[in-house]
Amino acid sequence: MKIAIYISSLKKGGAERVTVNLANYFTKRNDTVAIVMIDEGSPDYEVDEKVELVHLYKMQNNQKVADKLKYNYRIIRTLRMYLKKRRFDVLLSMGAGNLYQAVAAGKGIVKVIGSERTNPFMAYSRKELLWNKFFYYLSDGYIFQTKGAQSCYGAKGAVIHNPVSRDFTVSEKGAERKGQWGFCAVGRLVSAKNYGHMIKMFSRLHAIDQRYTLHIYGGGPEESRLRNRIAAAGAQDYIKLCGNTDQVSQILKTYRFFLICSHYEGMPNALLEAMACGCICIAADFDFGPSEVIQNGKNGFLIPQKDADALKKCMAQIIGRQVDLEAVSKEAARTVQNYYRIGYIARQYRNYFREVVCGCWQKR
């Protein structure tokens, strides 16, 4: 099969990581794969040498309407010429924001499949959502990460979760941990991740047991504000901003607990990766994602999203009930191995591509 994946860039991010994981897997299965980008920068992830990387046009931040129209016309024209030349079977647009370009460029040349990478109820204005829905109906197929996201659009499409690469596994869950009191969080430092609330929750947990520590990995525009928030809470000794890292899988394997409390996401990659590494995952029950993955008390723990004492209460229950954390750790890893491994998810993508192209969808 000839597969093109359309995305703005391959800078650090959830959709970007999924794009590379899928492309690398497809090409190892002898598919012809191209990743078509707008940004001309180098990828932040390791891409198989057999995957063709195509840079369409330098990204621009145009303010004038005429300039925006001219820029989009050039993007669509360049993409259409490329698709005509290469004759792919499917064009997968990673994210609703680029779908209008993919539909305009690919219609009549290739089967265009859109994908929703976030919570559409939270991430878009009413006008943006109507725009996305219009191109949803014009596309040939659509992939959602969660059932909740699909409910915003319609019946067309398939729910396929994010894949987790083989790097995020350990043979003896818990055996490699450096300590029993370490928490970590991984993700871009942006407002949607709700790190300010995380700092507040963790400060209250630390107040009753000073052994707990929290290390946050990632970079972003909120870094300065979060440093000030940590300083204001007097938490510099036990809450650390550790910056970006290329060693996420190795880092996750050294922590006992993983914490996530976003306002909203699509399907949080970091949560799946932490579960695969055997972390005890504690997740705010936001829409959508955690509740579709975590069975509370079995393979992780769900806590109320807006309760600043939720983490403290959860840890008190875990300790008071003497929960078998090794069993939770192993069940978390088993969940990802059974339902989110790259081979399992990639086959669902390919099967859905076949359904769109020739009508033979089989979810295995």
NORVENUR-V435543 format. One record per residue. RES is the residue in one letter. SS is DSSP state (~ for helix, > for strand, _ for the rest). PHI is phi as a letter, one per 40 degrees, with the letter a starting at -180 (999 if undefined). Layout:
# NORVENUR-V435543
res->(RES:RES)
ss->(SS:SS)
phi->(PHI:PHI)
This chain:
# NORVENUR-V435543
res->(M:K:I:A:I:Y:I:S:S:L:K:K:G:G:A:E:R:V:T:V:N:L:A:N:Y:F:T:K:R:N:D:T:V:A:I:V:M:I:D:E:G:S:P:D:Y:E:V:D:E:K:V:E:L:V:H:L:Y:K:M:Q:N:N:Q:K:V:A:D:K:L:K:Y:N:Y:R:I:I:R:T:L:R:M:Y:L:K:K:R:R:F:D:V:L:L:S:M:G:A:G:N:L:Y:Q:A:V:A:A:G:K:G:I:V:K:V:I:G:S:E:R:T:N:P:F:M:A:Y:S:R:K:E:L:L:W:N:K:F:F:Y:Y:L:S:D:G:Y:I:F:Q:T:K:G:A:Q:S:C:Y:G:A:K:G:A:V:I:H:N:P:V:S:R:D:F:T:V:S:E:K:G:A:E:R:K:G:Q:W:G:F:C:A:V:G:R:L:V:S:A:K:N:Y:G:H:M:I:K:M:F:S:R:L:H:A:I:D:Q:R:Y:T:L:H:I:Y:G:G:G:P:E:E:S:R:L:R:N:R:I:A:A:A:G:A:Q:D:Y:I:K:L:C:G:N:T:D:Q:V:S:Q:I:L:K:T:Y:R:F:F:L:I:C:S:H:Y:E:G:M:P:N:A:L:L:E:A:M:A:C:G:C:I:C:I:A:A:D:F:D:F:G:P:S:E:V:I:Q:N:G:K:N:G:F:L:I:P:Q:K:D:A:D:A:L:K:K:C:M:A:Q:I:I:G:R:Q:V:D:L:E:A:V:S:K:E:A:A:R:T:V:Q:N:Y:Y:R:I:G:Y:I:A:R:Q:Y:R:N:Y:F:R:E:V:V:C:G:C:W:Q:K:R)
ss->(_:>:>:>:>:>:>:_:_:_:_:_:_:~:~:~:~:~:~:~:~:~:~:~:~:~:~:~:_:_:_:>:>:>:>:>:>:_:_:_:_:_:_:_:_:_:_:_:_:_:_:>:>:>:>:_:_:_:_:_:_:_:_:_:~:~:~:~:~:~:~:~:~:~:~:~:~:~:~:~:~:~:~:~:~:~:_:_:_:>:>:>:>:_:_:~:~:~:~:~:~:~:~:~:~:~:_:_:_:_:>:>:>:>:>:>:_:_:_:~:~:~:~:_:_:~:~:~:~:~:~:~:~:~:~:~:~:~:_:_:>:>:>:>:_:_:~:~:~:~:_:_:_:_:_:_:_:>:>:_:_:_:_:>:_:_:_:_:_:_:_:_:_:_:_:_:_:_:_:_:_:>:>:>:>:>:_:_:_:_:~:~:~:_:~:~:~:~:~:~:~:~:~:~:~:~:~:~:_:_:_:_:>:>:>:>:>:>:_:_:_:_:~:~:~:~:~:~:~:~:~:~:_:_:_:_:_:_:>:>:>:>:>:_:_:_:_:~:~:~:~:~:_:_:_:_:>:>:>:>:_:_:_:_:_:_:_:_:~:~:~:~:~:~:~:~:_:_:_:>:>:>:>:>:_:_:_:_:_:~:~:~:~:_:_:>:_:_:_:>:>:>:>:_:_:_:_:_:_:~:~:~:~:~:~:~:~:~:~:~:_:_:_:_:~:~:~:~:~:~:~:~:~:~:~:~:~:~:~:_:>:~:~:~:~:~:~:~:~:~:~:~:~:~:~:~:~:~:_:_:_:_:_:_)
phi->(999:b:b:b:b:b:a:c:a:b:c:c:i:c:c:c:c:c:d:c:d:c:c:c:c:d:c:c:c:g:c:c:b:b:b:b:b:c:c:c:c:c:c:c:b:c:b:d:c:c:c:c:b:b:b:c:a:c:c:b:b:c:c:c:d:c:c:c:c:c:c:c:c:c:c:c:c:c:c:c:c:c:c:c:c:c:f:c:c:b:b:c:c:c:h:c:c:c:c:c:c:c:c:c:c:b:d:g:b:a:c:b:b:c:a:c:b:a:c:c:c:b:c:b:c:d:c:c:c:c:c:c:c:d:c:d:c:c:c:c:a:a:b:b:c:b:c:c:c:c:c:c:b:i:c:c:h:b:c:b:c:c:c:b:c:c:c:c:a:b:c:b:c:g:c:c:c:c:a:c:b:c:b:b:b:b:i:c:c:b:c:c:c:g:c:d:c:c:c:c:c:c:c:c:c:c:c:b:a:c:c:c:b:b:b:b:b:i:b:i:c:c:d:c:c:c:c:c:c:c:c:c:c:g:b:c:c:b:b:b:c:c:g:c:a:c:b:d:c:c:c:d:c:b:b:c:b:b:b:a:a:c:c:a:a:c:b:c:d:d:c:c:c:c:c:c:c:g:c:c:c:b:b:c:c:c:c:b:h:d:c:c:b:c:c:d:g:b:b:i:b:b:b:d:c:b:c:c:c:c:c:c:c:c:c:c:c:c:c:c:c:f:c:c:c:c:c:c:c:c:c:c:c:c:d:c:c:c:b:b:c:d:c:c:c:c:c:c:d:c:c:c:d:c:c:c:c:b:g:a:c:b:c:b)
